[in-house]
Amino acid sequence: MVPDNTQFEDRLRQMDIRFSRSFRIAKVRVRGNGDLYNLFNASDVLNMTTRYAGTNGGQWLRPLQILGGRMFKFSAQVDF
């Protein structure tokens, strides 16, 4: 048996970055954004099986959910 609070997953490592630029056209301000999520494309475990159940023991500590892949997003904000 493994005592409670003695086994932990690795730390979550994710870096997100945003590039932003503002422009003024007459009385309208436009801000363009470019967001990059999970810059280094880490695949850390977010959720895993923590139960050891009889014949299903081979499932113990099996990752159930991992960090999503790299994603880039464009957006804009218009103020008038």
RAGI-V275070 format. One record per residue. N is the residue number from 0. RES is the residue in one small letter. PHI is phi in whole degrees, -180 to 180 (none if undefined). PSI is psi in radians with two decimals (* if undefined). NEAR is the number of other C-alpha atoms within 12 Angstrom. Layout:
{{N:RES:PHI:PSI:NEAR} {N:RES:PHI:PSI:NEAR}}
This chain:
{{0:m:none:2.55:7} {1:v:-104:2.11:11} {2:p:-62:2.58:7} {3:d:-59:2.58:8} {4:n:58:0.62:8} {5:t:-120:-0.20:8} {6:q:-129:2.21:11} {7:f:-131:2.70:16} {8:e:-77:2.89:19} {9:d:-65:2.77:12} {10:r:-65:2.59:12} {11:l:-79:2.23:16} {12:r:-123:1.87:20} {13:q:-142:2.33:23} {14:m:-121:2.18:19} {15:d:-114:2.56:20} {16:i:-141:2.57:18} {17:r:-129:2.36:19} {18:f:-111:2.30:18} {19:s:-137:2.49:18} {20:r:-144:2.32:17} {21:s:-108:2.48:16} {22:f:-129:2.56:17} {23:r:-118:2.14:15} {24:i:-125:1.89:12} {25:a:56:-2.09:9} {26:k:-101:0.22:10} {27:v:-109:2.33:13} {28:r:-109:2.24:16} {29:v:-118:2.27:19} {30:r:-119:2.13:20} {31:g:-101:2.42:20} {32:n:-127:2.53:20} {33:g:-130:2.03:19} {34:d:-109:2.37:21} {35:l:-122:2.02:22} {36:y:-101:2.50:23} {37:n:56:0.97:23} {38:l:-48:-0.76:20} {39:f:-94:0.16:18} {40:n:55:0.81:19} {41:a:-68:2.64:21} {42:s:-127:0.95:22} {43:d:-69:2.62:22} {44:v:-79:2.24:22} {45:l:-100:-0.50:22} {46:n:-151:2.45:19} {47:m:-144:2.82:19} {48:t:-72:2.20:19} {49:t:-114:0.01:21} {50:r:-101:2.41:16} {51:y:-106:1.89:16} {52:a:-118:1.90:12} {53:g:32:-1.97:9} {54:t:-74:-0.18:9} {55:n:-93:0.30:13} {56:g:-58:-0.42:13} {57:g:-69:-0.18:14} {58:q:-91:-0.15:16} {59:w:-62:2.28:18} {60:l:64:0.40:21} {61:r:-77:2.25:19} {62:p:-63:2.32:18} {63:l:-104:-0.49:15} {64:q:-147:2.31:14} {65:i:-121:2.83:19} {66:l:-63:2.34:24} {67:g:-62:2.79:18} {68:g:-71:-3.13:18} {69:r:-61:2.45:19} {70:m:-142:2.41:21} {71:f:-119:2.40:18} {72:k:-136:2.32:18} {73:f:-101:2.51:17} {74:s:-151:2.87:17} {75:a:-143:2.63:18} {76:q:-130:2.28:18} {77:v:-118:2.15:16} {78:d:-116:2.23:15} {79:f:-137:*:11}}
